[in-house]
Amino acid sequence: MADENHELKFPLDFEQCKVCGSTELVIKSLIDKEKAKGKIGADAKPALMTLNALIADMRKPMLAPPVVAVFVDICAKCGTLRCVHAEIGTAKVQIKPGQLLPPNIPFIKG
């Protein structure tokens, strides 16, 4: 996950649960079943929720600030809520000084 300079290399993937070691995920399993039925597109990312962390100084205007998208799912064996994937992209919003952010920042995969 980190290089020789101890810098993270994105995207980050966490295959196993750190609590029980399982690789089975609740939401991924359900989405995979729906994909097999053709109800969901093959490129859909399975996640219970996606957390977007805006990397910006809110005192300065920015046209397209970087965002880290963190994909969270539930371990099917022990029920632990865990990060399964993280990637860097760009926010599809313009940030103005002092602006309140929307709860769900639109994200473009970088």
Secondary structure, 3 states (H helix, E strand, C coil): CECCCCCECCCEECCCCCCCCCCCEHHHHHHHHHHHCCCCCCCCCCCCEEEEEECCCCCCCECCCEEEEEEEEEECCCCCEEEEEEEEEEECCCECCCCCCCCCCCEEEC
